[in-house]
Amino acid sequence: MENHSLIEKLESNHIRTNLEYNGITIHVRSLKEYIDEDFKLFAIEEKKYLKLCKHCGKAFTAPKPKTEYDTFSCKNQENVYKSRARNKK
């Protein structure tokens, strides 16, 4: 119930609240800011990286900084395209 009242207050844009993380206080003024900051904290805690898939362009959270594709299917499809381009030459 407490989360619903916080969300309603943030949606109205008339209230400010704080998001606490490891002794850091983040001042939040809107629901969008709350969601953005909460996602950043999730990524930090889980050691995830926000990336764009090199093939389809969708945003995803990657477990490693060098990950380039959101799914195996995208990686496989990109490799097929590269292989076909090499064979044409």
Contact map, one row per residue, 1 for C-alpha under 8 A:
11111000000000000000000000000000000000000000000000000000000000000000000000000000000000000
11111100000000000000000000000000000000000000000000000000000000000000000000000000000000000
11111110000000000000000000000000000000000000000000000000000000000000000000000000000000000
11111111000000000000000000000000000000000000000000000000000000000000000000000000000000000
11111111100000000000000000000000000000000000000000000000000000000000000000000000000000000
01111111110000000000000000000000000000000000000000000000000000000000000000000000000000000
00111111111000000000000000000010000000000000000000000000000000000000000000000000000000000
00011111111100000000000000000000000000000000000000000000000000000000000000000000000000000
00001111111111100000000000000000000000000000000000000000000000000000000000000000000000000
00000111111111110000000000001110000000000000000000000000000000000000000000000000000000000
00000011111110000000000000000110000000000000000000000000000000000000000000000000000000000
00000001111111100000000000000100000000000000000000000000000000000000000000000000000000000
00000000111111110000000000001110000000000000000000000000000000000000000000000000000000000
00000000110111110000000000001000000000000000000000000000000000000000000000000000000000000
00000000110111111000000000001100000000000000000000000000000000000000000000000000000000000
00000000010011111100000000111100000000000000000000000000000000000000000000000000000000000
00000000000000111110000000111000000000000000000000000000000000000000000000000000000000000
00000000000000011111000011110000000000000000000000000000000000000000000000000000000000000
00000000000000001111100011110000010001000000000000000000000000000000000000000000000000000
00000000000000000111111111000000000000000000000000000000000000000000000000000000000000000
00000000000000000011111111000000000000001000000000000000000000000000000000000000000000000
00000000000000000001111100000000000000000000000000000000000000000000000000000000000000000
00000000000000000001111110000000000000000000000000000000000000000000000000000000000000000
00000000000000000001111111000000000000000000000000000000000000000000000000000000000000000
00000000000000000111101111100000000000000000000000000000000000000000000000000000000000000
00000000000000000111100111110000000000000000000000000000000000000000000000000000000000000
00000000000000011110000011111000000000000000000000000000000000000000000000000000000000000
00000000000000011110000001111110110000000000000000000000000000000000000000000000000000000
00000000010011111000000000111110110000000000000000000000000000000000000000000000000000000
00000000011110110000000000011111110000000000000000000000000000000000000000000000000000000
00000010011010000000000000011111111000000000000000000000000000000000000000000000000000000
00000000000000000000000000000111111100000000000000000000000000000000000000000000000000000
00000000000000000000000000011111111110000000000000000000000000000000000000000000000000000
00000000000000000010000000011111111111000000000000000000000000000000000000000000000000000
00000000000000000000000000000011111111100000000000000000000000000000000000000000000000000
00000000000000000000000000000001111111110000000000000000000000000000000000000000000000000
00000000000000000000000000000000111111111000000000000000000000000000000000000000000000000
00000000000000000010000000000000011111111100000000000000000000000000000000000000000000000
00000000000000000000000000000000001111111110000000000000000000000000000000000000000000000
00000000000000000000000000000000000111111111000000000000000000000000000000000000000000000
00000000000000000000100000000000000011111111100000000000000000000000000000000000000000000
00000000000000000000000000000000000001111111110000000000000000000000000000000000000000000
00000000000000000000000000000000000000111111111111000000000010000000000000000000000000000
00000000000000000000000000000000000000011111111100000000000000000000000000000000000000000
00000000000000000000000000000000000000001111111100000000000000000000000000000000000000000
00000000000000000000000000000000000000000111111100000000000000000000000000000000000000000
00000000000000000000000000000000000000000011111110000000000000100000000000000000000000000
00000000000000000000000000000000000000000011111111000000000011110000000000000000000000000
00000000000000000000000000000000000000000010001111100000000011111000000000000000000000000
00000000000000000000000000000000000000000010000111110000001111000000000000000000000000000
00000000000000000000000000000000000000000000000011111000001111000001000000000000000000000
00000000000000000000000000000000000000000000000001111100111100000001110000000000000000000
00000000000000000000000000000000000000000000000000111111111100000001110001000000000000000
00000000000000000000000000000000000000000000000000011111100000000001100000000000000000000
00000000000000000000000000000000000000000000000000001111100000000000100001101100000000000
00000000000000000000000000000000000000000000000000001111110000000000000001000000000000000
00000000000000000000000000000000000000000000000000011111111000000000000000000000000000000
00000000000000000000000000000000000000000000000000011001111100000000010000000000000000000
00000000000000000000000000000000000000000000000001111000111110000000010000000000000000000
00000000000000000000000000000000000000000000000001111000011111000000010000000000000000000
00000000000000000000000000000000000000000010000111100000001111100000010000000000000000000
00000000000000000000000000000000000000000000000111100000000111111010010000000000000000000
00000000000000000000000000000000000000000000001110000000000011111010000000000000000000000
00000000000000000000000000000000000000000000000110000000000001111110000000000000000000000
00000000000000000000000000000000000000000000000010000000000001111110000000000000000000000
00000000000000000000000000000000000000000000000000000000000000011111000000000000000000000
00000000000000000000000000000000000000000000000000000000000001111111110000000000000000000
00000000000000000000000000000000000000000000000000111100000000000111110000000000000000000
00000000000000000000000000000000000000000000000000011110000000000011111101100000000000000
00000000000000000000000000000000000000000000000000011000011111000011111101100000000000000
00000000000000000000000000000000000000000000000000000000000000000000111111100000000000000
00000000000000000000000000000000000000000000000000000000000000000000111111110000000000000
00000000000000000000000000000000000000000000000000000000000000000000001111111000000000000
00000000000000000000000000000000000000000000000000001011000000000000111111111100000000000
00000000000000000000000000000000000000000000000000000010000000000000111111111110000000000
00000000000000000000000000000000000000000000000000000000000000000000000111111111000000000
00000000000000000000000000000000000000000000000000000010000000000000000011111111100000000
00000000000000000000000000000000000000000000000000000010000000000000000001111111110000000
00000000000000000000000000000000000000000000000000000000000000000000000000111111111000000
00000000000000000000000000000000000000000000000000000000000000000000000000011111111100000
00000000000000000000000000000000000000000000000000000000000000000000000000001111111110000
00000000000000000000000000000000000000000000000000000000000000000000000000000111111111000
00000000000000000000000000000000000000000000000000000000000000000000000000000011111111100
00000000000000000000000000000000000000000000000000000000000000000000000000000001111111110
00000000000000000000000000000000000000000000000000000000000000000000000000000000111111111
00000000000000000000000000000000000000000000000000000000000000000000000000000000011111111
00000000000000000000000000000000000000000000000000000000000000000000000000000000001111111
00000000000000000000000000000000000000000000000000000000000000000000000000000000000111111
00000000000000000000000000000000000000000000000000000000000000000000000000000000000011111
